[in-house]
Amino acid sequence: MSQIRSVIQGTGSYLPEKILTNADLEKMVDTSDEWIVQRSGIRSRHIAAEDETTADLAIHAARKALEASGFAAERIDGVIVATTTPDQTFPAVAVKVQAALGIPPGLAFDVQAVCTGFVYALTVADNFIKTGGAKRILVIGAEKMSSIVNWEDRTTCVLFADGAGAVVLEAQETDGQGILSTHLYADGTLRDFLYTDGGPSSTGAAGHIIMQGREVFKYAVNHMADIVGEVLEHNDVSAETLDWLVPHQANLRIIESTAKKLDLSMGKVVVTLDHHGNTSAASIPLALDEAVRDGRIKRGNLLLFEALGGGLTWGAALARY
């Protein structure tokens, strides 16, 4: 039975020019390539220029997504940006994207759920489309995580990076394509496992990332296992029918654990963290765009997105591309 669904009509991404390798980090803090790779799987990451903002990254990715979709900016009804590193406390990054691309007046706002941000933003956009509030929405995950990293903290500075990814969603009447379901969670009692030690109403500054790595890892493994099971059960599909797992790119061991839970070969998992690092809300759309453009992900493929971030927040979405 056909129904209105949100179909991904185009993807785009952008990575800053500067590449910071593990060898570079060895010169900055007490760490080693072996230590970083063993604990995270990351070998290099992109870092934005000092005068390059989150909005700049988002605009580049959005332009590519629009080009891939074939839609002119005038046909977009709204912009939703997932970010935890906005240029300013206000206005939203989304309104800067809207203005830069010439998108007409309509909905434009940011969503903040840290690393789960893109799944949250995708869910919000999907609900606007399903309820008839918009026909086409540009959804972006964009982060300049380097701006809130303490570059003297070897446990976090080796993990986070900068970039942006975007998708154009369009309302279509379809019997199988598009976003099939989304699932969102948060548990504020776990907020002290991953946070920044600042903010506008507390210190007046953005602060730096503080993370209890072991605790985050434990909850990530458990919550990702639970939520992927929930997604499959909700849609009455088996793991064998999945074509690709497109996970948040935080830690290779977490990704491998989720794939094992699904009994999914790593050959069906999109992994980009080795050269992207953890780009928070940008990581899923960055990985998606890379796999679409290199031909791995094809039309008709069944995709599972999943992520966990500070809050703690976690979420997943099932979509047929």
JOKACOR-V644954 format. One record per residue. N is the residue number from 0. RES is the residue in three letters. PSI is psi in degrees with one decimal (NA if undefined). NEAR is the number of other ideal C-beta (glycine too) atoms within 10 Angstrom. Layout:
n=N res=RES psi=PSI near=NEAR
n=N res=RES psi=PSI near=NEAR
//
This chain:
n=0 res=MET psi=124.8 near=3
n=1 res=SER psi=151.0 near=9
n=2 res=GLN psi=165.6 near=10
n=3 res=ILE psi=122.5 near=15
n=4 res=ARG psi=163.1 near=22
n=5 res=SER psi=111.9 near=29
n=6 res=VAL psi=133.4 near=20
n=7 res=ILE psi=110.6 near=26
n=8 res=GLN psi=-12.6 near=18
n=9 res=GLY psi=149.3 near=21
n=10 res=THR psi=154.8 near=24
n=11 res=GLY psi=159.9 near=27
n=12 res=SER psi=164.2 near=29
n=13 res=TYR psi=136.0 near=24
n=14 res=LEU psi=135.0 near=25
n=15 res=PRO psi=158.1 near=21
n=16 res=GLU psi=-38.6 near=9
n=17 res=LYS psi=129.3 near=14
n=18 res=ILE psi=127.2 near=13
n=19 res=LEU psi=114.6 near=19
n=20 res=THR psi=168.3 near=14
n=21 res=ASN psi=-33.7 near=19
n=22 res=ALA psi=-37.4 near=11
n=23 res=ASP psi=-41.6 near=13
n=24 res=LEU psi=-29.4 near=22
n=25 res=GLU psi=-26.6 near=15
n=26 res=LYS psi=-10.8 near=7
n=27 res=MET psi=-37.5 near=13
n=28 res=VAL psi=169.1 near=14
n=29 res=ASP psi=88.8 near=9
n=30 res=THR psi=179.8 near=17
n=31 res=SER psi=157.1 near=14
n=32 res=ASP psi=-43.3 near=16
n=33 res=GLU psi=-43.8 near=9
n=34 res=TRP psi=-44.7 near=15
n=35 res=ILE psi=-47.3 near=21
n=36 res=VAL psi=-42.7 near=15
n=37 res=GLN psi=-39.0 near=11
n=38 res=ARG psi=-19.8 near=17
n=39 res=SER psi=-32.0 near=22
n=40 res=GLY psi=-0.1 near=19
n=41 res=ILE psi=135.3 near=26
n=42 res=ARG psi=-31.0 near=15
n=43 res=SER psi=165.2 near=18
n=44 res=ARG psi=160.9 near=29
n=45 res=HIS psi=138.3 near=21
n=46 res=ILE psi=128.2 near=23
n=47 res=ALA psi=152.1 near=24
n=48 res=ALA psi=159.0 near=13
n=49 res=GLU psi=-37.0 near=8
n=50 res=ASP psi=11.5 near=6
n=51 res=GLU psi=121.0 near=17
n=52 res=THR psi=170.2 near=20
n=53 res=THR psi=-39.8 near=28
n=54 res=ALA psi=-39.6 near=27
n=55 res=ASP psi=-45.7 near=22
n=56 res=LEU psi=-45.4 near=31
n=57 res=ALA psi=-41.3 near=35
n=58 res=ILE psi=-43.7 near=22
n=59 res=HIS psi=-47.8 near=21
n=60 res=ALA psi=-40.2 near=29
n=61 res=ALA psi=-41.2 near=33
n=62 res=ARG psi=-42.4 near=17
n=63 res=LYS psi=-37.9 near=19
n=64 res=ALA psi=-41.8 near=27
n=65 res=LEU psi=-44.4 near=23
n=66 res=GLU psi=-42.7 near=12
n=67 res=ALA psi=-31.9 near=19
n=68 res=SER psi=-24.0 near=22
n=69 res=GLY psi=4.0 near=10
n=70 res=PHE psi=138.6 near=17
n=71 res=ALA psi=154.3 near=11
n=72 res=ALA psi=-31.4 near=17
n=73 res=GLU psi=-16.6 near=9
n=74 res=ARG psi=1.3 near=15
n=75 res=ILE psi=132.1 near=27
n=76 res=ASP psi=-20.6 near=22
n=77 res=GLY psi=163.9 near=25
n=78 res=VAL psi=127.6 near=30
n=79 res=ILE psi=123.2 near=28
n=80 res=VAL psi=126.5 near=32
n=81 res=ALA psi=119.1 near=33
n=82 res=THR psi=148.2 near=31
n=83 res=THR psi=4.1 near=24
n=84 res=THR psi=61.8 near=25
n=85 res=PRO psi=158.7 near=23
n=86 res=ASP psi=-41.5 near=17
n=87 res=GLN psi=163.6 near=11
n=88 res=THR psi=-41.9 near=10
n=89 res=PHE psi=155.2 near=9
n=90 res=PRO psi=173.9 near=15
n=91 res=ALA psi=151.8 near=21
n=92 res=VAL psi=-36.0 near=28
n=93 res=ALA psi=-37.5 near=29
n=94 res=VAL psi=-28.2 near=17
n=95 res=LYS psi=-40.2 near=22
n=96 res=VAL psi=-46.3 near=29
n=97 res=GLN psi=-49.0 near=24
n=98 res=ALA psi=-43.4 near=14
n=99 res=ALA psi=-34.3 near=16
n=100 res=LEU psi=-8.2 near=18
n=101 res=GLY psi=29.4 near=10
n=102 res=ILE psi=133.6 near=24
n=103 res=PRO psi=161.7 near=11
n=104 res=PRO psi=135.1 near=8
n=105 res=GLY psi=-167.6 near=14
n=106 res=LEU psi=138.7 near=16
n=107 res=ALA psi=114.4 near=23
n=108 res=PHE psi=166.1 near=15
n=109 res=ASP psi=154.1 near=25
n=110 res=VAL psi=136.5 near=25
n=111 res=GLN psi=104.4 near=19
n=112 res=ALA psi=26.3 near=26
n=113 res=VAL psi=-127.3 near=26
n=114 res=CYS psi=-20.5 near=34
n=115 res=THR psi=1.7 near=30
n=116 res=GLY psi=-42.3 near=32
n=117 res=PHE psi=-39.9 near=36
n=118 res=VAL psi=-39.2 near=30
n=119 res=TYR psi=-47.8 near=25
n=120 res=ALA psi=-40.4 near=28
n=121 res=LEU psi=-40.1 near=29
n=122 res=THR psi=-44.5 near=24
n=123 res=VAL psi=-46.0 near=20
n=124 res=ALA psi=-42.4 near=28
n=125 res=ASP psi=-41.0 near=23
n=126 res=ASN psi=-36.6 near=14
n=127 res=PHE psi=-43.8 near=20
n=128 res=ILE psi=-44.6 near=25
n=129 res=LYS psi=-33.7 near=16
n=130 res=THR psi=2.9 near=9
n=131 res=GLY psi=10.0 near=9
n=132 res=GLY psi=-18.1 near=15
n=133 res=ALA psi=154.0 near=21
n=134 res=LYS psi=-36.9 near=16
n=135 res=ARG psi=128.7 near=22
n=136 res=ILE psi=135.9 near=27
n=137 res=LEU psi=118.8 near=31
n=138 res=VAL psi=126.7 near=28
n=139 res=ILE psi=139.9 near=35
n=140 res=GLY psi=121.6 near=36
n=141 res=ALA psi=135.0 near=39
n=142 res=GLU psi=141.5 near=33
n=143 res=LYS psi=72.5 near=31
n=144 res=MET psi=-24.0 near=29
n=145 res=SER psi=-20.7 near=23
n=146 res=SER psi=-14.5 near=17
n=147 res=ILE psi=13.5 near=20
n=148 res=VAL psi=138.0 near=20
n=149 res=ASN psi=108.8 near=16
n=150 res=TRP psi=4.0 near=12
n=151 res=GLU psi=-3.5 near=11
n=152 res=ASP psi=101.3 near=14
n=153 res=ARG psi=-17.7 near=17
n=154 res=THR psi=-21.7 near=15
n=155 res=THR psi=-33.0 near=20
n=156 res=CYS psi=-20.9 near=20
n=157 res=VAL psi=-11.0 near=27
n=158 res=LEU psi=-43.4 near=22
n=159 res=PHE psi=154.4 near=25
n=160 res=ALA psi=-177.7 near=31
n=161 res=ASP psi=152.2 near=30
n=162 res=GLY psi=178.3 near=31
n=163 res=ALA psi=146.5 near=37
n=164 res=GLY psi=152.2 near=34
n=165 res=ALA psi=153.6 near=35
n=166 res=VAL psi=150.5 near=31
n=167 res=VAL psi=120.3 near=26
n=168 res=LEU psi=139.5 near=30
n=169 res=GLU psi=139.1 near=21
n=170 res=ALA psi=125.8 near=21
n=171 res=GLN psi=146.1 near=16
n=172 res=GLU psi=114.1 near=10
n=173 res=THR psi=156.5 near=14
n=174 res=ASP psi=8.7 near=9
n=175 res=GLY psi=-23.6 near=10
n=176 res=GLN psi=159.3 near=16
n=177 res=GLY psi=-170.1 near=24
n=178 res=ILE psi=121.5 near=23
n=179 res=LEU psi=-38.4 near=20
n=180 res=SER psi=154.9 near=14
n=181 res=THR psi=151.3 near=22
n=182 res=HIS psi=119.0 near=18
n=183 res=LEU psi=143.4 near=17
n=184 res=TYR psi=158.9 near=16
n=185 res=ALA psi=148.5 near=17
n=186 res=ASP psi=98.5 near=13
n=187 res=GLY psi=-15.1 near=9
n=188 res=THR psi=-12.6 near=8
n=189 res=LEU psi=13.9 near=17
n=190 res=ARG psi=-25.4 near=13
n=191 res=ASP psi=-0.1 near=12
n=192 res=PHE psi=-24.1 near=21
n=193 res=LEU psi=113.2 near=24
n=194 res=TYR psi=174.9 near=17
n=195 res=THR psi=148.2 near=21
n=196 res=ASP psi=38.3 near=14
n=197 res=GLY psi=175.6 near=14
n=198 res=GLY psi=160.8 near=13
n=199 res=PRO psi=-41.2 near=10
n=200 res=SER psi=-2.3 near=6
n=201 res=SER psi=-64.7 near=10
n=202 res=THR psi=-15.6 near=11
n=203 res=GLY psi=2.8 near=9
n=204 res=ALA psi=159.2 near=12
n=205 res=ALA psi=-32.5 near=17
n=206 res=GLY psi=-177.9 near=15
n=207 res=HIS psi=159.4 near=18
n=208 res=ILE psi=131.5 near=23
n=209 res=ILE psi=128.6 near=17
n=210 res=MET psi=133.9 near=18
n=211 res=GLN psi=90.8 near=14
n=212 res=GLY psi=-44.4 near=15
n=213 res=ARG psi=-42.1 near=9
n=214 res=GLU psi=-43.2 near=14
n=215 res=VAL psi=-44.1 near=21
n=216 res=PHE psi=-46.3 near=19
n=217 res=LYS psi=-48.4 near=12
n=218 res=TYR psi=-35.0 near=17
n=219 res=ALA psi=-46.8 near=27
n=220 res=VAL psi=-46.4 near=19
n=221 res=ASN psi=-47.6 near=13
n=222 res=HIS psi=-37.1 near=23
n=223 res=MET psi=-38.7 near=24
n=224 res=ALA psi=-42.5 near=15
n=225 res=ASP psi=-44.7 near=15
n=226 res=ILE psi=-32.6 near=22
n=227 res=VAL psi=-35.0 near=24
n=228 res=GLY psi=-40.8 near=14
n=229 res=GLU psi=-43.2 near=14
n=230 res=VAL psi=-47.0 near=23
n=231 res=LEU psi=-44.0 near=18
n=232 res=GLU psi=-42.9 near=10
n=233 res=HIS psi=-38.2 near=14
n=234 res=ASN psi=-0.4 near=14
n=235 res=ASP psi=47.5 near=6
n=236 res=VAL psi=158.6 near=15
n=237 res=SER psi=159.4 near=11
n=238 res=ALA psi=-29.0 near=17
n=239 res=GLU psi=-24.7 near=8
n=240 res=THR psi=-12.1 near=9
n=241 res=LEU psi=135.4 near=20
n=242 res=ASP psi=-37.4 near=15
n=243 res=TRP psi=137.8 near=22
n=244 res=LEU psi=123.8 near=23
n=245 res=VAL psi=88.5 near=27
n=246 res=PRO psi=163.9 near=27
n=247 res=HIS psi=136.7 near=34
n=248 res=GLN psi=79.5 near=30
n=249 res=ALA psi=-43.4 near=26
n=250 res=ASN psi=127.8 near=22
n=251 res=LEU psi=-33.9 near=19
n=252 res=ARG psi=-35.6 near=15
n=253 res=ILE psi=-43.3 near=23
n=254 res=ILE psi=-45.3 near=23
n=255 res=GLU psi=-37.0 near=15
n=256 res=SER psi=-41.6 near=17
n=257 res=THR psi=-42.6 near=24
n=258 res=ALA psi=-39.7 near=21
n=259 res=LYS psi=-41.1 near=12
n=260 res=LYS psi=-36.8 near=15
n=261 res=LEU psi=-4.0 near=21
n=262 res=ASP psi=42.7 near=9
n=263 res=LEU psi=131.0 near=18
n=264 res=SER psi=142.5 near=9
n=265 res=MET psi=-15.2 near=12
n=266 res=GLY psi=-11.1 near=8
n=267 res=LYS psi=18.1 near=16
n=268 res=VAL psi=128.9 near=20
n=269 res=VAL psi=115.6 near=22
n=270 res=VAL psi=120.4 near=20
n=271 res=THR psi=-4.1 near=22
n=272 res=LEU psi=-21.4 near=26
n=273 res=ASP psi=-32.0 near=15
n=274 res=HIS psi=-2.0 near=17
n=275 res=HIS psi=-26.4 near=24
n=276 res=GLY psi=-167.1 near=29
n=277 res=ASN psi=105.2 near=23
n=278 res=THR psi=22.7 near=33
n=279 res=SER psi=-124.7 near=34
n=280 res=ALA psi=-17.2 near=36
n=281 res=ALA psi=-12.9 near=37
n=282 res=SER psi=-42.0 near=29
n=283 res=ILE psi=-50.9 near=31
n=284 res=PRO psi=-28.8 near=31
n=285 res=LEU psi=-47.0 near=33
n=286 res=ALA psi=-41.3 near=27
n=287 res=LEU psi=-48.2 near=28
n=288 res=ASP psi=-40.5 near=25
n=289 res=GLU psi=-44.4 near=21
n=290 res=ALA psi=-29.3 near=21
n=291 res=VAL psi=-45.1 near=23
n=292 res=ARG psi=-27.4 near=14
n=293 res=ASP psi=2.5 near=9
n=294 res=GLY psi=-1.3 near=7
n=295 res=ARG psi=-49.7 near=14
n=296 res=ILE psi=126.1 near=22
n=297 res=LYS psi=161.1 near=11
n=298 res=ARG psi=134.8 near=9
n=299 res=GLY psi=-12.0 near=10
n=300 res=ASN psi=144.2 near=16
n=301 res=LEU psi=121.9 near=16
n=302 res=LEU psi=140.5 near=22
n=303 res=LEU psi=119.9 near=27
n=304 res=PHE psi=140.5 near=25
n=305 res=GLU psi=149.4 near=26
n=306 res=ALA psi=157.5 near=31
n=307 res=LEU psi=139.3 near=29
n=308 res=GLY psi=-175.9 near=28
n=309 res=GLY psi=142.6 near=25
n=310 res=GLY psi=-46.2 near=20
n=311 res=LEU psi=141.7 near=25
n=312 res=THR psi=151.3 near=25
n=313 res=TRP psi=157.4 near=26
n=314 res=GLY psi=168.6 near=27
n=315 res=ALA psi=158.8 near=30
n=316 res=ALA psi=143.4 near=24
n=317 res=LEU psi=130.9 near=21
n=318 res=ALA psi=144.7 near=25
n=319 res=ARG psi=117.8 near=18
n=320 res=TYR psi=NA near=20
//
